[in-house]
Amino acid sequence: MIAQVTLPRDDLFLGTSINFFAQQLRGRIFVQVAQKVLVNTLVPALTKIPGIDPQTILDMGATNIQSSVAPEHLDALQVAYSNALKKSTMIETVLAAITVVSGLGMKWKSVKKDKKGPGAGPEPGGKIAVDNKT
């Protein structure tokens, strides 16, 4: 929306396309980065838990852990997952903060339409001019 308000009409399509492309690219790159951080934090923690194969845990996912792991190892496994998720979520939080900071540096421009321009309707209580030349 910011591109639609701030850019001249000739650059509108290019600006909107670049904005959309950047949003998609950012999402694709940083989801992969967050996943790598999760795995690279989780695997070393899982190797410290006896009787746990990190690759098996990664393959099964977080939803089947309780039924597949011995109860005495479940607490340590949950702590390992929690710490890995905290680090992974930190990346997303930092990126959101950067986005907010970059948004604060943008020029403020109202998105409200000017009612005085061409195509604007009559003023409330005003009369509509009718052209009877046919």
N, C-alpha and C positions, 0 to 999 in steps of 0.2 A: 504494500500500500504506500510506503514511503516513496518508492520510485514513481508511482503514479502522481503523487502530489508535487514532488520537487523537480522532476525532470521536465525539460521542454517536450512538447508533443512529438517532435521528430526523433527524440532519443528514448521515448517511452517503452517501445517494444524491446529494444536492446537492453535497457536498464532492468526491466522486469525479467527478461530471460537470464541475465547475469545473476540477478538476485536469486531466482529459482535454482539455477545451476549451483550456486555457492551453498545454498541450504541443503540440497541433495548431496553434494560432495562432502560437506562437513559431517552430515549424518553418517554417511557410509564410512568415512575415514575414522571418526572418533568412536563409533560403535566397535569397530575392530580393535582400536587401541584399548578401549575399556575391557574388551574380552581378553586381550593379551595380558593386561595387568591382572585381571582376575585369575587367569590360569597360572601366570608366573608367580603369583602370591600364594595361590592355593596348593600347588604341587609341592613346594618345599615344606609347607606346614603338614601336608598329608604324609610325607615320607617320615616324619617324626612320630607318627601314631603307629604303634605296632599292630600288625595284622591287617593293615589297610593298603590296598594297591591303588595308587593315585590314578592310574589310567582307567581302572574299573569304575572308580567314583566319577571321573569326568565323563565316561561313556554313559553311565546310568542317569546322570543329572541329579538335581537337588530334590526332585519330587519322590524318588524311590529310596532315599537314604535310610529312613527309619526302618524299613522292612528288610534291608539288605546288610545292615551293619549290626555287630554285636552291641548290646545296650551299654556295656562298659566303655565303648569307644565313641558312643554317640555324642556325648558332651564335648569331647575334644574336637570331633569332626564339625560340630555346629559352631564352635569358636573359630575354627580355621575358616569355615565358609563366611562367617560374619566379618572377620578381619579382611578377607579378600574382597568381599562386597563393599566394605567401607572404602578401601583404596580405589576400587573401580568406580564407585559413585563419586568420589572426590574429583575425578577427572571431569565428569559431567557438571558438577557444581562449579568448578573453576571456569569451564567454558561458558556456563550461563552467566557468571559474574562478568566475564570479559564482554559478552554480548550486551549486557546492561550498560557497562561503562562506555562501550563504543556507541550505543544508542544515545547516551547523554551528550555526546559531542556533535550530534546531528542538529541541523537547523530546525527550529520549531516552525511549523507551518500548519495552519488550520485546514482541515479537510472539508469544512462546511462550504457549501456552494453559495455563491453570491446571488441573491435574489434580484439584483438590479440589472443583471446582464441580459443578453438576448435570450428569448425563450422563457423568461420568467413570467409567471402568471400575474394577474392583476393584484394590486394591494388589497388587503382585506377591507371590504366595504367599498372598494373602488368600482368603477364602471369598466366594462370591456368595450374597447373600440371595435366597431364593426365596419368593414369596408364593403360598401354596397355597389361598387363599380364592377359590373359584369358585362 
